[in-house]
Each structure stands twice: as structure tokens, then as C-alpha cells.
Amino acid sequence: MAESKGALIAKSVQKHAGRAKEKFLQNLGKVDRTADDIFDEHLQNFTKQQNAANRLQKEFNNYIRCVRGVQAASKSLMDALNEIYESQWTGHDMLYVQSQNLDILWQDFAHKLGDGVLVPLNTYQSQFPEMRKKIDKRGRKLVDFDSQRHSFQALQCNPKKRDELKVSRGKELLEEAKRTYEQLNSELHDELPALYDSRVLFLVTNLQTLFAAEQVFHTESAKVFSELEALVDKLANDSQRGSYSMKKNTLPQSPKSPNANSSLIINTQPTQNNHQVSADVEYENGIHLSTGATTDNLPPGVLYRVKATYKYQREDVDELSFEVGEIIRVVEYDDPEEQEEGWLMGIKEGTTEKGMFPANFTKPL
């Protein structure tokens, strides 16, 4: 007949009390305990391995959360840039394409980290709680074995009061406790070293996946940002040339003088000097000829000469830098379609340096 619930509870309480008493006596040194130095070493390694796995899982979960946070922030930033980047600006469509590419890279990166690193890590870590339960059970069975061993020794210690039935029953209980303990102990002697050795292969595989995902993401995202940087550089160059200015016909002003273009103000009164160009600003072959500019005794191809009244530092490779007082020979543009309002093409006198420059930084000679 199956034991009643009350009997099972009583048996469980008795067992717990017996274990508590045995541990108490062992701690006081009243009775000995079964030693297993090899198992103790396995247990130390297991505890160290479990702590490492718990920390790795905690830190990687935090890393994944941060990556997803940055992914969301990156998308919000690129959405904002797409909204404020005006449709007529250079590379408008390319900005949208590259922002979509960047978002896809973030999604793929987060997916690889989740499926390729976090899932295997969770599986690896899940072994430890179950193994810990088995270790704890082995500990309880070891206490039961020691308790039965001590009880059996007590029955045998006084031959005059020896009860053979109790001795026989005690021996049976001892052998049963020993079998239960030794079976668990033997299994753990095999399983704990195998689990500990598995840490190397797991870590190698996990880190290979992590670092490969990182490498791909950063390499591909670097390409996207390189394209975006080139796009913005082109926008900057176009802006410097006045491509997006609201006042297309306004000549560039000197940073030092609001009236620096006064030398180019149109004079409607004719001059009497036959060696000077007409007082009106003429447009010949795509070049502005300024009031007071002489065309006498100039080298072939030179329209007139100007003197720098302000220092100018070029902002692009096709522009010309000069200091105050330097002389520049104004020449025609190689391609008239490249002519820009308020800009001249010239060669610095005494050199072969050629490029565009703002007319209002100079005065005609």
C-alpha cells in the first residue's frame, strides 16, 4: 500500500533532521566526513565556470540593449537629416539611399548578435542550474551515506548490547545510501570535467561569431559614411561657388569691406584714354572687363591685369590664392560655360599658377 501523505511528510522531516544533525556533528568535529579531493577540485572549476558564464550573459545582454538603442538613435538621426536636406541640393536622393543602407546594416548586425551570439550563450548558460541541482543532490546523499555509516558503526561498537536485527537493517540502509551516493558521485566525476573543458570551444565559437559580425558591420558602415562624407563635401563646394545663393547676381563681398566691389561699379560716362577699355563693363568671350583696365602692351591671351587689394586663400583646387599687392593676369576661361558671376580666371604674374578668383578682391591696372 502506498504511504499516506502524512507518513511521507513525517519521513521527509525525519530525513532533514537527520541530515541537519549529521552536518552539525561534522562541523563540530565529532564525526568524520567522507572526503573527495578530486571532486572538490571539479566543484571549484564548475563554480568558476558558472560565474564566468553568468557575467558574460549579463554583459552581453547589456551590449545588445545598447546596440539596439544606438540603432534606433541612428535611424532617428538619419530621418531628421533626410527631412532637412533640401530636394534641390546635390545628392539628395543619394542621402536617402545611404541612410536606408545604414539602417539595413544596423538591423543585420543586431540580428546576427541576437541569433549568432546571444542564443548560443543562453543555451550554454542554461546547463549550470541543472548541474548545480545535481551537485546539491550529491551533497545530500553524501550526508545520508555518512549518517548511515556512523549509525552502523554505533550499532557495532558494543558487542554485549548488539541487536543483530538492527545491525542487519543498518547494513542494508548503509549499502543503499552508499550505492545512491556513489552513482551520483561517479556521474559527476565524468560530467563536471567534460562541462569545464567545453568552455574553450564554446568561447572560441561565440567570439568568432561576435567579432565577425562586428567586422562586417563596421567595414560596411564605414563605406556608407565615406559616401555620405563625399556627398557633403560636394554640397560644400557647390555652396562655396554660390550654387544655392538666393542672390545669384550679387558679387561676393570682401570680408573686410562691404563696398569692395566698388571697383567694378559700372560707369556710364566714356573715358578719353584710347589705351583703356570702354567705361561700360563689357562682356567679351565670357570675361568681364573692368573700368580702368588697360589693354596696352599685354602678352598674347592676357585680357588685362589686376592687383590684389585683399588676401585670398583658395577653397578649391581650381581656385587661385594670392597675397595683397600681387599682380594677376586675367585670361579667358578654357570653357566659357564654367564662367561664374563675379569670378575671373587668371595667372599670377611671374608664376604658372592659374585659377579662378573673386574679382572684388582685386582692382584693375
Secondary structure in CASP SS format (residue, H / E / C, confidence):
PFRMAT SS
TARGET T0000
AUTHOR 0000-0000-0000
METHOD secondary structure of the structure
MODEL  1
M C 1.00
A C 1.00
E C 1.00
S C 1.00
K H 1.00
G H 1.00
A H 1.00
L H 1.00
I H 1.00
A H 1.00
K H 1.00
S H 1.00
V H 1.00
Q H 1.00
K H 1.00
H H 1.00
A H 1.00
G H 1.00
R H 1.00
A H 1.00
K H 1.00
E H 1.00
K H 1.00
F H 1.00
L H 1.00
Q H 1.00
N H 1.00
L H 1.00
G C 1.00
K C 1.00
V C 1.00
D C 1.00
R C 1.00
T C 1.00
A C 1.00
D C 1.00
D H 1.00
I H 1.00
F H 1.00
D H 1.00
E H 1.00
H H 1.00
L H 1.00
Q H 1.00
N H 1.00
F H 1.00
T H 1.00
K H 1.00
Q H 1.00
Q H 1.00
N H 1.00
A H 1.00
A H 1.00
N H 1.00
R H 1.00
L H 1.00
Q H 1.00
K H 1.00
E H 1.00
F H 1.00
N H 1.00
N H 1.00
Y H 1.00
I H 1.00
R H 1.00
C H 1.00
V H 1.00
R H 1.00
G H 1.00
V H 1.00
Q H 1.00
A H 1.00
A H 1.00
S H 1.00
K H 1.00
S H 1.00
L H 1.00
M H 1.00
D H 1.00
A H 1.00
L H 1.00
N H 1.00
E H 1.00
I H 1.00
Y C 1.00
E C 1.00
S C 1.00
Q C 1.00
W C 1.00
T C 1.00
G C 1.00
H H 1.00
D H 1.00
M H 1.00
L H 1.00
Y H 1.00
V H 1.00
Q H 1.00
S H 1.00
Q H 1.00
N H 1.00
L H 1.00
D H 1.00
I H 1.00
L H 1.00
W H 1.00
Q H 1.00
D H 1.00
F H 1.00
A H 1.00
H H 1.00
K H 1.00
L H 1.00
G H 1.00
D H 1.00
G H 1.00
V H 1.00
L H 1.00
V H 1.00
P H 1.00
L H 1.00
N H 1.00
T H 1.00
Y H 1.00
Q H 1.00
S C 1.00
Q H 1.00
F H 1.00
P H 1.00
E H 1.00
M H 1.00
R H 1.00
K H 1.00
K H 1.00
I H 1.00
D H 1.00
K H 1.00
R H 1.00
G H 1.00
R H 1.00
K H 1.00
L H 1.00
V H 1.00
D H 1.00
F H 1.00
D H 1.00
S H 1.00
Q H 1.00
R H 1.00
H H 1.00
S H 1.00
F H 1.00
Q H 1.00
A H 1.00
L H 1.00
Q H 1.00
C C 1.00
N C 1.00
P H 1.00
K H 1.00
K H 1.00
R C 1.00
D C 1.00
E H 1.00
L H 1.00
K H 1.00
V H 1.00
S H 1.00
R H 1.00
G H 1.00
K H 1.00
E H 1.00
L H 1.00
L H 1.00
E H 1.00
E H 1.00
A H 1.00
K H 1.00
R H 1.00
T H 1.00
Y H 1.00
E H 1.00
Q H 1.00
L H 1.00
N H 1.00
S H 1.00
E H 1.00
L H 1.00
H H 1.00
D H 1.00
E H 1.00
L H 1.00
P H 1.00
A H 1.00
L H 1.00
Y H 1.00
D H 1.00
S H 1.00
R H 1.00
V H 1.00
L H 1.00
F H 1.00
L H 1.00
V H 1.00
T H 1.00
N H 1.00
L H 1.00
Q H 1.00
T H 1.00
L H 1.00
F H 1.00
A H 1.00
A H 1.00
E H 1.00
Q H 1.00
V H 1.00
F H 1.00
H H 1.00
T H 1.00
E H 1.00
S H 1.00
A H 1.00
K H 1.00
V H 1.00
F H 1.00
S H 1.00
E H 1.00
L H 1.00
E H 1.00
A H 1.00
L H 1.00
V H 1.00
D H 1.00
K H 1.00
L H 1.00
A H 1.00
N H 1.00
D H 1.00
S H 1.00
Q H 1.00
R C 1.00
G C 1.00
S C 1.00
Y C 1.00
S C 1.00
M C 1.00
K C 1.00
K C 1.00
N C 1.00
T C 1.00
L C 1.00
P C 1.00
Q C 1.00
S C 1.00
P C 1.00
K C 1.00
S C 1.00
P C 1.00
N C 1.00
A H 1.00
N H 1.00
S H 1.00
S H 1.00
L H 1.00
I C 1.00
I C 1.00
N C 1.00
T C 1.00
Q C 1.00
P C 1.00
T C 1.00
Q C 1.00
N C 1.00
N C 1.00
H C 1.00
Q E 1.00
V C 1.00
S C 1.00
A C 1.00
D C 1.00
V C 1.00
E E 1.00
Y E 1.00
E E 1.00
N C 1.00
G C 1.00
I E 1.00
H E 1.00
L E 1.00
S C 1.00
T C 1.00
G C 1.00
A C 1.00
T E 1.00
T C 1.00
D C 1.00
N C 1.00
L C 1.00
P C 1.00
P C 1.00
G C 1.00
V E 1.00
L E 1.00
Y E 1.00
R E 1.00
V E 1.00
K E 1.00
A E 1.00
T C 1.00
Y C 1.00
K C 1.00
Y E 1.00
Q C 1.00
R C 1.00
E C 1.00
D C 1.00
V C 1.00
D C 1.00
E E 1.00
L C 1.00
S C 1.00
F E 1.00
E C 1.00
V C 1.00
G C 1.00
E C 1.00
I E 1.00
I E 1.00
R E 1.00
V E 1.00
V E 1.00
E C 1.00
Y C 1.00
D C 1.00
D C 1.00
P H 1.00
E H 1.00
E H 1.00
Q C 1.00
E C 1.00
E C 1.00
G C 1.00
W E 1.00
L E 1.00
M E 1.00
G E 1.00
I E 1.00
K E 1.00
E C 1.00
G C 1.00
T C 1.00
T C 1.00
E C 1.00
K E 1.00
G E 1.00
M E 1.00
F E 1.00
P E 1.00
A H 1.00
N H 1.00
F H 1.00
T E 1.00
K E 1.00
P E 1.00
L C 1.00
END
